């Protein structure tokens, strides 16, 4: 997977942590990065080319705006 040309801010994940989410980030078997957010029975999972992009997309998906 090719990284996007627009860098995303991983600090968006602070919103998850400040709102009680547990966050896990790891390099998966495909060589991309998987980010997981869990709070209670809610769980979100995203994959992306870089750790920063994964964390940004995770925050957007769980508590932010629209994610493609």
mmCIF file of the N, C-alpha and C atoms, coordinates in Angstrom:
data_MODEL
# 
_entry.id   MODEL 
# 
loop_
_atom_site.group_PDB 
_atom_site.id 
_atom_site.type_symbol 
_atom_site.label_atom_id 
_atom_site.label_alt_id 
_atom_site.label_comp_id 
_atom_site.label_asym_id 
_atom_site.label_entity_id 
_atom_site.label_seq_id 
_atom_site.pdbx_PDB_ins_code 
_atom_site.Cartn_x 
_atom_site.Cartn_y 
_atom_site.Cartn_z 
_atom_site.occupancy 
_atom_site.B_iso_or_equiv 
_atom_site.pdbx_formal_charge 
_atom_site.auth_seq_id 
_atom_site.auth_comp_id 
_atom_site.auth_asym_id 
_atom_site.auth_atom_id 
_atom_site.pdbx_PDB_model_num 
ATOM 1   N N  . UNK A 1 1  ? 0.851   -1.175 0.000  1.00 0.00 ? 1  UNK A N  1 
ATOM 2   C CA . UNK A 1 1  ? 0.000   0.000  0.000  1.00 0.00 ? 1  UNK A CA 1 
ATOM 3   C C  . UNK A 1 1  ? 0.893   1.234  0.000  1.00 0.00 ? 1  UNK A C  1 
ATOM 4   N N  . UNK A 1 2  ? 0.645   2.157  -0.892 1.00 0.00 ? 2  UNK A N  1 
ATOM 5   C CA . UNK A 1 2  ? 1.437   3.369  -1.031 1.00 0.00 ? 2  UNK A CA 1 
ATOM 6   C C  . UNK A 1 2  ? 0.931   4.450  -0.080 1.00 0.00 ? 2  UNK A C  1 
ATOM 7   N N  . UNK A 1 3  ? 1.837   5.093  0.685  1.00 0.00 ? 3  UNK A N  1 
ATOM 8   C CA . UNK A 1 3  ? 1.404   6.158  1.582  1.00 0.00 ? 3  UNK A CA 1 
ATOM 9   C C  . UNK A 1 3  ? 0.798   7.320  0.806  1.00 0.00 ? 3  UNK A C  1 
ATOM 10  N N  . UNK A 1 4  ? -0.180  7.967  1.402  1.00 0.00 ? 4  UNK A N  1 
ATOM 11  C CA . UNK A 1 4  ? -0.785  9.122  0.744  1.00 0.00 ? 4  UNK A CA 1 
ATOM 12  C C  . UNK A 1 4  ? 0.198   10.284 0.774  1.00 0.00 ? 4  UNK A C  1 
ATOM 13  N N  . UNK A 1 5  ? 0.019   11.232 -0.117 1.00 0.00 ? 5  UNK A N  1 
ATOM 14  C CA . UNK A 1 5  ? 0.910   12.374 -0.185 1.00 0.00 ? 5  UNK A CA 1 
ATOM 15  C C  . UNK A 1 5  ? 0.557   13.434 0.849  1.00 0.00 ? 5  UNK A C  1 
ATOM 16  N N  . UNK A 1 6  ? -0.592  13.307 1.490  1.00 0.00 ? 6  UNK A N  1 
ATOM 17  C CA . UNK A 1 6  ? -1.011  14.249 2.527  1.00 0.00 ? 6  UNK A CA 1 
ATOM 18  C C  . UNK A 1 6  ? -0.786  13.634 3.895  1.00 0.00 ? 6  UNK A C  1 
ATOM 19  N N  . UNK A 1 7  ? 0.199   14.135 4.660  1.00 0.00 ? 7  UNK A N  1 
ATOM 20  C CA . UNK A 1 7  ? 0.431   13.562 5.981  1.00 0.00 ? 7  UNK A CA 1 
ATOM 21  C C  . UNK A 1 7  ? -0.730  13.844 6.919  1.00 0.00 ? 7  UNK A C  1 
ATOM 22  N N  . UNK A 1 8  ? -1.019  12.902 7.763  1.00 0.00 ? 8  UNK A N  1 
ATOM 23  C CA . UNK A 1 8  ? -2.087  13.063 8.752  1.00 0.00 ? 8  UNK A CA 1 
ATOM 24  C C  . UNK A 1 8  ? -1.448  13.178 10.132 1.00 0.00 ? 8  UNK A C  1 
ATOM 25  N N  . UNK A 1 9  ? -2.100  13.851 11.017 1.00 0.00 ? 9  UNK A N  1 
ATOM 26  C CA . UNK A 1 9  ? -1.576  14.111 12.341 1.00 0.00 ? 9  UNK A CA 1 
ATOM 27  C C  . UNK A 1 9  ? -1.996  13.005 13.305 1.00 0.00 ? 9  UNK A C  1 
ATOM 28  N N  . UNK A 1 10 ? -1.021  12.229 13.780 1.00 0.00 ? 10 UNK A N  1 
ATOM 29  C CA . UNK A 1 10 ? -1.318  11.142 14.712 1.00 0.00 ? 10 UNK A CA 1 
ATOM 30  C C  . UNK A 1 10 ? -1.791  11.666 16.058 1.00 0.00 ? 10 UNK A C  1 
ATOM 31  N N  . UNK A 1 11 ? -1.555  12.949 16.338 1.00 0.00 ? 11 UNK A N  1 
ATOM 32  C CA . UNK A 1 11 ? -2.023  13.519 17.601 1.00 0.00 ? 11 UNK A CA 1 
ATOM 33  C C  . UNK A 1 11 ? -3.539  13.513 17.702 1.00 0.00 ? 11 UNK A C  1 
ATOM 34  N N  . UNK A 1 12 ? -4.213  13.236 16.604 1.00 0.00 ? 12 UNK A N  1 
ATOM 35  C CA . UNK A 1 12 ? -5.670  13.102 16.650 1.00 0.00 ? 12 UNK A CA 1 
ATOM 36  C C  . UNK A 1 12 ? -6.063  11.966 17.590 1.00 0.00 ? 12 UNK A C  1 
ATOM 37  N N  . UNK A 1 13 ? -5.152  11.013 17.796 1.00 0.00 ? 13 UNK A N  1 
ATOM 38  C CA . UNK A 1 13 ? -5.443  9.896  18.700 1.00 0.00 ? 13 UNK A CA 1 
ATOM 39  C C  . UNK A 1 13 ? -5.577  10.352 20.149 1.00 0.00 ? 13 UNK A C  1 
ATOM 40  N N  . UNK A 1 14 ? -5.078  11.530 20.471 1.00 0.00 ? 14 UNK A N  1 
ATOM 41  C CA . UNK A 1 14 ? -5.242  12.061 21.828 1.00 0.00 ? 14 UNK A CA 1 
ATOM 42  C C  . UNK A 1 14 ? -6.726  12.175 22.163 1.00 0.00 ? 14 UNK A C  1 
ATOM 43  N N  . UNK A 1 15 ? -7.545  12.502 21.157 1.00 0.00 ? 15 UNK A N  1 
ATOM 44  C CA . UNK A 1 15 ? -8.996  12.582 21.383 1.00 0.00 ? 15 UNK A CA 1 
ATOM 45  C C  . UNK A 1 15 ? -9.543  11.241 21.847 1.00 0.00 ? 15 UNK A C  1 
ATOM 46  N N  . UNK A 1 16 ? -9.020  10.145 21.288 1.00 0.00 ? 16 UNK A N  1 
ATOM 47  C CA . UNK A 1 16 ? -9.471  8.807  21.712 1.00 0.00 ? 16 UNK A CA 1 
ATOM 48  C C  . UNK A 1 16 ? -9.092  8.559  23.161 1.00 0.00 ? 16 UNK A C  1 
ATOM 49  N N  . UNK A 1 17 ? -7.830  8.780  23.475 1.00 0.00 ? 17 UNK A N  1 
ATOM 50  C CA . UNK A 1 17 ? -7.341  8.499  24.828 1.00 0.00 ? 17 UNK A CA 1 
ATOM 51  C C  . UNK A 1 17 ? -8.027  9.376  25.868 1.00 0.00 ? 17 UNK A C  1 
ATOM 52  N N  . UNK A 1 18 ? -8.224  10.643 25.535 1.00 0.00 ? 18 UNK A N  1 
ATOM 53  C CA . UNK A 1 18 ? -8.883  11.566 26.469 1.00 0.00 ? 18 UNK A CA 1 
ATOM 54  C C  . UNK A 1 18 ? -10.356 11.226 26.686 1.00 0.00 ? 18 UNK A C  1 
ATOM 55  N N  . UNK A 1 19 ? -10.945 10.461 25.770 1.00 0.00 ? 19 UNK A N  1 
ATOM 56  C CA . UNK A 1 19 ? -12.351 10.083 25.886 1.00 0.00 ? 19 UNK A CA 1 
ATOM 57  C C  . UNK A 1 19 ? -12.540 8.641  26.334 1.00 0.00 ? 19 UNK A C  1 
ATOM 58  N N  . UNK A 1 20 ? -11.499 8.041  26.921 1.00 0.00 ? 20 UNK A N  1 
ATOM 59  C CA . UNK A 1 20 ? -11.639 6.729  27.537 1.00 0.00 ? 20 UNK A CA 1 
ATOM 60  C C  . UNK A 1 20 ? -11.461 5.529  26.625 1.00 0.00 ? 20 UNK A C  1 
ATOM 61  N N  . UNK A 1 21 ? -10.983 5.732  25.402 1.00 0.00 ? 21 UNK A N  1 
ATOM 62  C CA . UNK A 1 21 ? -10.755 4.621  24.485 1.00 0.00 ? 21 UNK A CA 1 
ATOM 63  C C  . UNK A 1 21 ? -9.415  3.957  24.788 1.00 0.00 ? 21 UNK A C  1 
ATOM 64  N N  . UNK A 1 22 ? -9.346  2.641  24.593 1.00 0.00 ? 22 UNK A N  1 
ATOM 65  C CA . UNK A 1 22 ? -8.079  1.905  24.633 1.00 0.00 ? 22 UNK A CA 1 
ATOM 66  C C  . UNK A 1 22 ? -7.610  1.790  23.196 1.00 0.00 ? 22 UNK A C  1 
ATOM 67  N N  . UNK A 1 23 ? -6.326  2.004  22.956 1.00 0.00 ? 23 UNK A N  1 
ATOM 68  C CA . UNK A 1 23 ? -5.794  2.040  21.600 1.00 0.00 ? 23 UNK A CA 1 
ATOM 69  C C  . UNK A 1 23 ? -4.659  1.030  21.461 1.00 0.00 ? 23 UNK A C  1 
ATOM 70  N N  . UNK A 1 24 ? -4.679  0.301  20.352 1.00 0.00 ? 24 UNK A N  1 
ATOM 71  C CA . UNK A 1 24 ? -3.632  -0.668 20.029 1.00 0.00 ? 24 UNK A CA 1 
ATOM 72  C C  . UNK A 1 24 ? -3.176  -0.401 18.598 1.00 0.00 ? 24 UNK A C  1 
ATOM 73  N N  . UNK A 1 25 ? -1.860  -0.361 18.385 1.00 0.00 ? 25 UNK A N  1 
ATOM 74  C CA . UNK A 1 25 ? -1.295  -0.146 17.058 1.00 0.00 ? 25 UNK A CA 1 
ATOM 75  C C  . UNK A 1 25 ? -0.251  -1.215 16.807 1.00 0.00 ? 25 UNK A C  1 
ATOM 76  N N  . UNK A 1 26 ? -0.330  -1.890 15.647 1.00 0.00 ? 26 UNK A N  1 
ATOM 77  C CA . UNK A 1 26 ? 0.668   -2.907 15.333 1.00 0.00 ? 26 UNK A CA 1 
ATOM 78  C C  . UNK A 1 26 ? 0.848   -3.050 13.828 1.00 0.00 ? 26 UNK A C  1 
ATOM 79  N N  . UNK A 1 27 ? 2.014   -3.581 13.446 1.00 0.00 ? 27 UNK A N  1 
ATOM 80  C CA . UNK A 1 27 ? 2.284   -3.866 12.042 1.00 0.00 ? 27 UNK A CA 1 
ATOM 81  C C  . UNK A 1 27 ? 1.712   -5.246 11.760 1.00 0.00 ? 27 UNK A C  1 
ATOM 82  N N  . UNK A 1 28 ? 0.832   -5.324 10.765 1.00 0.00 ? 28 UNK A N  1 
ATOM 83  C CA . UNK A 1 28 ? 0.151   -6.589 10.487 1.00 0.00 ? 28 UNK A CA 1 
ATOM 84  C C  . UNK A 1 28 ? 0.943   -7.442 9.492  1.00 0.00 ? 28 UNK A C  1 
ATOM 85  N N  . UNK A 1 29 ? 0.418   -8.609 9.163  1.00 0.00 ? 29 UNK A N  1 
ATOM 86  C CA . UNK A 1 29 ? 1.097   -9.559 8.283  1.00 0.00 ? 29 UNK A CA 1 
ATOM 87  C C  . UNK A 1 29 ? 1.215   -9.063 6.845  1.00 0.00 ? 29 UNK A C  1 
ATOM 88  N N  . UNK A 1 30 ? 0.417   -8.091 6.465  1.00 0.00 ? 30 UNK A N  1 
ATOM 89  C CA . UNK A 1 30 ? 0.477   -7.535 5.113  1.00 0.00 ? 30 UNK A CA 1 
ATOM 90  C C  . UNK A 1 30 ? 1.533   -6.437 4.990  1.00 0.00 ? 30 UNK A C  1 
ATOM 91  N N  . UNK A 1 31 ? 2.125   -6.056 6.131  1.00 0.00 ? 31 UNK A N  1 
ATOM 92  C CA . UNK A 1 31 ? 3.139   -5.009 6.128  1.00 0.00 ? 31 UNK A CA 1 
ATOM 93  C C  . UNK A 1 31 ? 2.580   -3.613 6.301  1.00 0.00 ? 31 UNK A C  1 
ATOM 94  N N  . UNK A 1 32 ? 1.261   -3.496 6.495  1.00 0.00 ? 32 UNK A N  1 
ATOM 95  C CA . UNK A 1 32 ? 0.656   -2.205 6.794  1.00 0.00 ? 32 UNK A CA 1 
ATOM 96  C C  . UNK A 1 32 ? 0.437   -2.116 8.297  1.00 0.00 ? 32 UNK A C  1 
ATOM 97  N N  . UNK A 1 33 ? -0.149  -1.042 8.744  1.00 0.00 ? 33 UNK A N  1 
ATOM 98  C CA . UNK A 1 33 ? -0.333  -0.822 10.180 1.00 0.00 ? 33 UNK A CA 1 
ATOM 99  C C  . UNK A 1 33 ? -1.811  -0.846 10.537 1.00 0.00 ? 33 UNK A C  1 
ATOM 100 N N  . UNK A 1 34 ? -2.131  -1.617 11.546 1.00 0.00 ? 34 UNK A N  1 
ATOM 101 C CA . UNK A 1 34 ? -3.495  -1.740 12.031 1.00 0.00 ? 34 UNK A CA 1 
ATOM 102 C C  . UNK A 1 34 ? -3.615  -0.987 13.351 1.00 0.00 ? 34 UNK A C  1 
ATOM 103 N N  . UNK A 1 35 ? -4.660  -0.191 13.459 1.00 0.00 ? 35 UNK A N  1 
ATOM 104 C CA . UNK A 1 35 ? -4.959  0.535  14.688 1.00 0.00 ? 35 UNK A CA 1 
ATOM 105 C C  . UNK A 1 35 ? -6.349  0.117  15.158 1.00 0.00 ? 35 UNK A C  1 
ATOM 106 N N  . UNK A 1 36 ? -6.459  -0.152 16.451 1.00 0.00 ? 36 UNK A N  1 
ATOM 107 C CA . UNK A 1 36 ? -7.718  -0.612 17.043 1.00 0.00 ? 36 UNK A CA 1 
ATOM 108 C C  . UNK A 1 36 ? -8.062  0.304  18.213 1.00 0.00 ? 36 UNK A C  1 
ATOM 109 N N  . UNK A 1 37 ? -9.326  0.709  18.290 1.00 0.00 ? 37 UNK A N  1 
ATOM 110 C CA . UNK A 1 37 ? -9.826  1.476  19.436 1.00 0.00 ? 37 UNK A CA 1 
ATOM 111 C C  . UNK A 1 37 ? -10.997 0.711  20.033 1.00 0.00 ? 37 UNK A C  1 
ATOM 112 N N  . UNK A 1 38 ? -11.010 0.603  21.369 1.00 0.00 ? 38 UNK A N  1 
ATOM 113 C CA . UNK A 1 38 ? -12.073 -0.130 22.052 1.00 0.00 ? 38 UNK A CA 1 
ATOM 114 C C  . UNK A 1 38 ? -12.492 0.646  23.288 1.00 0.00 ? 38 UNK A C  1 
ATOM 115 N N  . UNK A 1 39 ? -13.802 0.722  23.454 1.00 0.00 ? 39 UNK A N  1 
ATOM 116 C CA . UNK A 1 39 ? -14.379 1.313  24.668 1.00 0.00 ? 39 UNK A CA 1 
ATOM 117 C C  . UNK A 1 39 ? -15.698 0.609  24.903 1.00 0.00 ? 39 UNK A C  1 
ATOM 118 N N  . UNK A 1 40 ? -15.788 -0.085 26.011 1.00 0.00 ? 40 UNK A N  1 
ATOM 119 C CA . UNK A 1 40 ? -16.993 -0.857 26.290 1.00 0.00 ? 40 UNK A CA 1 
ATOM 120 C C  . UNK A 1 40 ? -17.183 -1.913 25.219 1.00 0.00 ? 40 UNK A C  1 
ATOM 121 N N  . UNK A 1 41 ? -18.366 -1.945 24.616 1.00 0.00 ? 41 UNK A N  1 
ATOM 122 C CA . UNK A 1 41 ? -18.632 -2.934 23.568 1.00 0.00 ? 41 UNK A CA 1 
ATOM 123 C C  . UNK A 1 41 ? -18.415 -2.357 22.170 1.00 0.00 ? 41 UNK A C  1 
ATOM 124 N N  . UNK A 1 42 ? -17.905 -1.128 22.084 1.00 0.00 ? 42 UNK A N  1 
ATOM 125 C CA . UNK A 1 42 ? -17.638 -0.502 20.783 1.00 0.00 ? 42 UNK A CA 1 
ATOM 126 C C  . UNK A 1 42 ? -16.189 -0.755 20.382 1.00 0.00 ? 42 UNK A C  1 
ATOM 127 N N  . UNK A 1 43 ? -15.974 -1.087 19.113 1.00 0.00 ? 43 UNK A N  1 
ATOM 128 C CA . UNK A 1 43 ? -14.635 -1.380 18.626 1.00 0.00 ? 43 UNK A CA 1 
ATOM 129 C C  . UNK A 1 43 ? -14.502 -0.918 17.184 1.00 0.00 ? 43 UNK A C  1 
ATOM 130 N N  . UNK A 1 44 ? -13.417 -0.235 16.896 1.00 0.00 ? 44 UNK A N  1 
ATOM 131 C CA . UNK A 1 44 ? -13.123 0.237  15.542 1.00 0.00 ? 44 UNK A CA 1 
ATOM 132 C C  . UNK A 1 44 ? -11.740 -0.246 15.145 1.00 0.00 ? 44 UNK A C  1 
ATOM 133 N N  . UNK A 1 45 ? -11.604 -0.655 13.877 1.00 0.00 ? 45 UNK A N  1 
ATOM 134 C CA . UNK A 1 45 ? -10.337 -1.146 13.350 1.00 0.00 ? 45 UNK A CA 1 
ATOM 135 C C  . UNK A 1 45 ? -10.085 -0.491 11.998 1.00 0.00 ? 45 UNK A C  1 
ATOM 136 N N  . UNK A 1 46 ? -8.862  0.008  11.793 1.00 0.00 ? 46 UNK A N  1 
ATOM 137 C CA . UNK A 1 46 ? -8.472  0.556  10.493 1.00 0.00 ? 46 UNK A CA 1 
ATOM 138 C C  . UNK A 1 46 ? -7.062  0.083  10.147 1.00 0.00 ? 46 UNK A C  1 
ATOM 139 N N  . UNK A 1 47 ? -6.774  0.033  8.863  1.00 0.00 ? 47 UNK A N  1 
ATOM 140 C CA . UNK A 1 47 ? -5.439  -0.288 8.353  1.00 0.00 ? 47 UNK A CA 1 
ATOM 141 C C  . UNK A 1 47 ? -4.998  0.842  7.441  1.00 0.00 ? 47 UNK A C  1 
ATOM 142 N N  . UNK A 1 48 ? -3.701  1.163  7.487  1.00 0.00 ? 48 UNK A N  1 
ATOM 143 C CA . UNK A 1 48 ? -3.170  2.162  6.574  1.00 0.00 ? 48 UNK A CA 1 
ATOM 144 C C  . UNK A 1 48 ? -1.675  1.937  6.396  1.00 0.00 ? 48 UNK A C  1 
ATOM 145 N N  . UNK A 1 49 ? -1.060  2.723  5.519  1.00 0.00 ? 49 UNK A N  1 
ATOM 146 C CA . UNK A 1 49 ? 0.332   2.520  5.125  1.00 0.00 ? 49 UNK A CA 1 
ATOM 147 C C  . UNK A 1 49 ? 1.343   2.947  6.193  1.00 0.00 ? 49 UNK A C  1 
ATOM 148 N N  . UNK A 1 50 ? 0.973   3.892  7.046  1.00 0.00 ? 50 UNK A N  1 
ATOM 149 C CA . UNK A 1 50 ? 1.896   4.360  8.084  1.00 0.00 ? 50 UNK A CA 1 
ATOM 150 C C  . UNK A 1 50 ? 1.189   4.366  9.437  1.00 0.00 ? 50 UNK A C  1 
ATOM 151 N N  . UNK A 1 51 ? 1.965   4.323  10.517 1.00 0.00 ? 51 UNK A N  1 
ATOM 152 C CA . UNK A 1 51 ? 1.343   4.395  11.837 1.00 0.00 ? 51 UNK A CA 1 
ATOM 153 C C  . UNK A 1 51 ? 0.544   5.686  12.035 1.00 0.00 ? 51 UNK A C  1 
ATOM 154 N N  . UNK A 1 52 ? 1.090   6.806  11.578 1.00 0.00 ? 52 UNK A N  1 
ATOM 155 C CA . UNK A 1 52 ? 0.395   8.090  11.738 1.00 0.00 ? 52 UNK A CA 1 
ATOM 156 C C  . UNK A 1 52 ? -0.941  8.106  11.016 1.00 0.00 ? 52 UNK A C  1 
ATOM 157 N N  . UNK A 1 53 ? -0.958  7.607  9.790  1.00 0.00 ? 53 UNK A N  1 
ATOM 158 C CA . UNK A 1 53 ? -2.211  7.571  9.034  1.00 0.00 ? 53 UNK A CA 1 
ATOM 159 C C  . UNK A 1 53 ? -3.226  6.658  9.695  1.00 0.00 ? 53 UNK A C  1 
ATOM 160 N N  . UNK A 1 54 ? -2.769  5.530  10.219 1.00 0.00 ? 54 UNK A N  1 
ATOM 161 C CA . UNK A 1 54 ? -3.683  4.611  10.901 1.00 0.00 ? 54 UNK A CA 1 
ATOM 162 C C  . UNK A 1 54 ? -4.306  5.259  12.128 1.00 0.00 ? 54 UNK A C  1 
ATOM 163 N N  . UNK A 1 55 ? -3.481  5.922  12.927 1.00 0.00 ? 55 UNK A N  1 
ATOM 164 C CA . UNK A 1 55 ? -3.998  6.544  14.147 1.00 0.00 ? 55 UNK A CA 1 
ATOM 165 C C  . UNK A 1 55 ? -4.950  7.695  13.822 1.00 0.00 ? 55 UNK A C  1 
ATOM 166 N N  . UNK A 1 56 ? -4.622  8.470  12.801 1.00 0.00 ? 56 UNK A N  1 
ATOM 167 C CA . UNK A 1 56 ? -5.498  9.571  12.399 1.00 0.00 ? 56 UNK A CA 1 
ATOM 168 C C  . UNK A 1 56 ? -6.854  9.038  11.942 1.00 0.00 ? 56 UNK A C  1 
ATOM 169 N N  . UNK A 1 57 ? -6.838  8.051  11.060 1.00 0.00 ? 57 UNK A N  1 
ATOM 170 C CA . UNK A 1 57 ? -8.085  7.485  10.541 1.00 0.00 ? 57 UNK A CA 1 
ATOM 171 C C  . UNK A 1 57 ? -8.905  6.840  11.657 1.00 0.00 ? 57 UNK A C  1 
ATOM 172 N N  . UNK A 1 58 ? -8.224  6.217  12.612 1.00 0.00 ? 58 UNK A N  1 
ATOM 173 C CA . UNK A 1 58 ? -8.923  5.594  13.730 1.00 0.00 ? 58 UNK A CA 1 
ATOM 174 C C  . UNK A 1 58 ? -9.676  6.630  14.551 1.00 0.00 ? 58 UNK A C  1 
ATOM 175 N N  . UNK A 1 59 ? -9.005  7.726  14.865 1.00 0.00 ? 59 UNK A N  1 
ATOM 176 C CA . UNK A 1 59 ? -9.663  8.793  15.629 1.00 0.00 ? 59 UNK A CA 1 
ATOM 177 C C  . UNK A 1 59 ? -10.842 9.369  14.869 1.00 0.00 ? 59 UNK A C  1 
ATOM 178 N N  . UNK A 1 60 ? -10.659 9.577  13.581 1.00 0.00 ? 60 UNK A N  1 
ATOM 179 C CA . UNK A 1 60 ? -11.756 10.112 12.766 1.00 0.00 ? 60 UNK A CA 1 
ATOM 180 C C  . UNK A 1 60 ? -12.930 9.142  12.705 1.00 0.00 ? 60 UNK A C  1 
ATOM 181 N N  . UNK A 1 61 ? -12.640 7.872  12.579 1.00 0.00 ? 61 UNK A N  1 
ATOM 182 C CA . UNK A 1 61 ? -13.706 6.870  12.472 1.00 0.00 ? 61 UNK A CA 1 
ATOM 183 C C  . UNK A 1 61 ? -14.464 6.712  13.786 1.00 0.00 ? 61 UNK A C  1 
ATOM 184 N N  . UNK A 1 62 ? -13.741 6.696  14.894 1.00 0.00 ? 62 UNK A N  1 
ATOM 185 C CA . UNK A 1 62 ? -14.372 6.447  16.189 1.00 0.00 ? 62 UNK A CA 1 
ATOM 186 C C  . UNK A 1 62 ? -15.127 7.647  16.742 1.00 0.00 ? 62 UNK A C  1 
ATOM 187 N N  . UNK A 1 63 ? -14.526 8.843  16.674 1.00 0.00 ? 63 UNK A N  1 
ATOM 188 C CA . UNK A 1 63 ? -15.181 9.994  17.310 1.00 0.00 ? 63 UNK A CA 1 
ATOM 189 C C  . UNK A 1 63 ? -15.125 11.264 16.496 1.00 0.00 ? 63 UNK A C  1 
ATOM 190 N N  . UNK A 1 64 ? -14.596 11.175 15.272 1.00 0.00 ? 64 UNK A N  1 
ATOM 191 C CA . UNK A 1 64 ? -14.407 12.389 14.485 1.00 0.00 ? 64 UNK A CA 1 
ATOM 192 C C  . UNK A 1 64 ? -15.372 12.556 13.356 1.00 0.00 ? 64 UNK A C  1 
ATOM 193 N N  . UNK A 1 65 ? -14.810 12.973 12.262 1.00 0.00 ? 65 UNK A N  1 
ATOM 194 C CA . UNK A 1 65 ? -15.586 13.305 11.066 1.00 0.00 ? 65 UNK A CA 1 
ATOM 195 C C  . UNK A 1 65 ? -15.753 12.091 10.165 1.00 0.00 ? 65 UNK A C  1 
ATOM 196 N N  . UNK A 1 66 ? -15.869 12.314 8.888  1.00 0.00 ? 66 UNK A N  1 
ATOM 197 C CA . UNK A 1 66 ? -16.080 11.255 7.914  1.00 0.00 ? 66 UNK A CA 1 
ATOM 198 C C  . UNK A 1 66 ? -14.743 10.667 7.481  1.00 0.00 ? 66 UNK A C  1 
ATOM 199 N N  . UNK A 1 67 ? -14.669 9.354  7.405  1.00 0.00 ? 67 UNK A N  1 
ATOM 200 C CA . UNK A 1 67 ? -13.471 8.656  6.910  1.00 0.00 ? 67 UNK A CA 1 
ATOM 201 C C  . UNK A 1 67 ? -13.863 7.864  5.700  1.00 0.00 ? 67 UNK A C  1 
ATOM 202 N N  . UNK A 1 68 ? -13.049 7.926  4.665  1.00 0.00 ? 68 UNK A N  1 
ATOM 203 C CA . UNK A 1 68 ? -13.303 7.164  3.442  1.00 0.00 ? 68 UNK A CA 1 
ATOM 204 C C  . UNK A 1 68 ? -12.940 5.716  3.646  1.00 0.00 ? 68 UNK A C  1 
# 
